């Protein structure tokens, strides 16, 4: 018997707010998904991002409660260039989303920035920095 990685699931407090955030980052969810308790977006490589409302989780796990603190998981979105990291970060924060770390040149040779989705999950933006000419 073998298990295979198939999906990433997030529990969301406000489905419409979460869908607006992830749609702005380019993920496609079905029309009308704002009214659904469970929605999915197909990701590159065949994985799925699943969003479930807190009520959905409590429907089968009545004692479930949201964690008191966040920061345990993050999703990462690759950008085409370092300038795109800056542009996406500016677009998202300009739309009112929380910017946790402004874009910076990381020591591992990437332009990097961190946003928070509406539930406080980390969302990293990154792109490889150009290699210096030798």
Secondary structure, DSSP 8 states (H G I E B T S, - for coil): ------EEEEEES-HHHHHHHHHHTT----TTGGG-SEEEEE-GGG-EEEEEEHHHHHHH-TT----SS--S-EEEEE-SSHHHHHHHHHHHHHTT-EEEEEEEE-TTSEEEEEEE-TT--EEEEEEE------
